[in-house]
Amino acid sequence: LDSRTNAFKVQPANTDKIMSWKNGIFNFQDNNLAEVMRQLSRWYDIDVVYEKGIPDIVFEGRMGRDLKLSVVLSFLEKSGVHFKLLDNRKLIVMP
């Protein structure tokens, strides 16, 4: 809502991201680490914990949601973020 005109601002939908999810693809285009972890948490039913805050990293790219979590994490580790998975349910994100 624009307080000056009392009018709603309409933002275009990111249909590529919406369709990617529908088509079984993670679309990390311009997503920060928190958003990427939110998607992984939902899809793999894991809890994400940040050991020392959320690193300021932006991701690019797409990958299939049919991949094992370990494969997805190995791709993400190439950006400098490290992970530790406890009991296959709790993912600790380390700097």
C-alpha positions as CSV (number, residue, x, y, z in Angstrom):
1,L,0.0,0.0,0.0
2,D,1.4,3.3,-1.0
3,S,0.8,5.7,1.9
4,R,0.9,8.8,-0.4
5,T,-1.9,7.7,-2.7
6,N,-3.7,4.9,-0.7
7,A,-3.2,2.7,-3.7
8,F,-1.8,-0.8,-3.9
9,K,1.3,-1.4,-5.9
10,V,1.2,-4.6,-7.9
11,Q,4.5,-6.4,-8.3
12,P,4.9,-8.9,-11.2
13,A,5.0,-12.5,-10.1
14,N,8.2,-14.5,-10.7
15,T,6.5,-17.2,-12.8
16,D,9.9,-18.9,-13.5
17,K,10.3,-19.7,-9.8
18,I,6.7,-20.7,-9.4
19,M,6.8,-23.0,-12.4
20,S,10.2,-24.4,-11.3
21,W,8.8,-25.6,-8.0
22,K,5.8,-27.1,-9.8
23,N,8.1,-28.9,-12.2
24,G,10.3,-30.4,-9.5
25,I,13.2,-28.0,-9.7
26,F,14.9,-25.9,-7.0
27,N,15.4,-22.4,-8.5
28,F,18.0,-20.5,-6.5
29,Q,18.2,-17.6,-8.9
30,D,19.1,-14.5,-6.8
31,N,18.2,-16.3,-3.5
32,N,20.1,-15.6,-0.3
33,L,21.2,-18.5,1.9
34,A,18.2,-18.1,4.3
35,E,15.8,-18.6,1.3
36,V,17.7,-21.6,0.0
37,M,17.7,-23.2,3.4
38,R,14.0,-22.5,3.8
39,Q,13.3,-24.4,0.6
40,L,15.6,-27.3,1.6
41,S,14.0,-27.5,5.0
42,R,10.5,-27.8,3.5
43,W,11.5,-30.3,0.9
44,Y,13.8,-32.6,2.9
45,D,11.9,-32.2,6.2
46,I,14.9,-31.0,8.1
47,D,15.5,-28.3,10.8
48,V,18.1,-25.7,9.9
49,V,20.3,-24.1,12.5
50,Y,22.8,-21.4,11.9
51,E,25.9,-21.8,14.1
52,K,27.1,-18.2,13.8
53,G,24.4,-16.2,12.0
54,I,23.4,-16.4,8.4
55,P,26.3,-15.9,5.9
56,D,25.6,-13.2,3.3
57,I,25.7,-15.3,0.1
58,V,23.5,-15.1,-2.9
59,F,23.0,-18.2,-5.1
60,E,22.4,-18.6,-8.8
61,G,21.2,-21.7,-10.6
62,R,18.7,-24.5,-10.6
63,M,18.8,-28.2,-9.7
64,G,16.3,-31.0,-9.5
65,R,14.4,-31.8,-6.4
66,D,15.0,-35.5,-7.0
67,L,18.6,-35.2,-5.8
68,K,19.6,-36.5,-2.4
69,L,20.2,-33.9,0.2
70,S,23.9,-34.8,0.4
71,V,24.3,-34.0,-3.3
72,V,22.5,-30.6,-3.0
73,L,24.7,-29.7,0.0
74,S,27.9,-30.6,-1.8
75,F,26.9,-28.2,-4.6
76,L,26.2,-25.5,-2.0
77,E,29.5,-26.1,-0.2
78,K,31.3,-24.9,-3.3
79,S,30.2,-21.4,-2.4
80,G,32.1,-21.6,0.9
81,V,29.3,-22.6,3.3
82,H,29.8,-25.8,5.3
83,F,27.2,-28.0,6.8
84,K,26.9,-30.8,9.4
85,L,23.8,-33.1,9.4
86,L,22.9,-34.6,12.7
87,D,20.5,-37.6,12.9
88,N,19.3,-36.9,9.3
89,R,17.0,-34.2,10.7
90,K,19.1,-31.3,11.9
91,L,21.3,-29.4,9.5
92,I,23.8,-27.1,11.1
93,V,25.1,-24.3,8.8
94,M,28.6,-23.3,9.6
95,P,30.6,-20.3,8.3
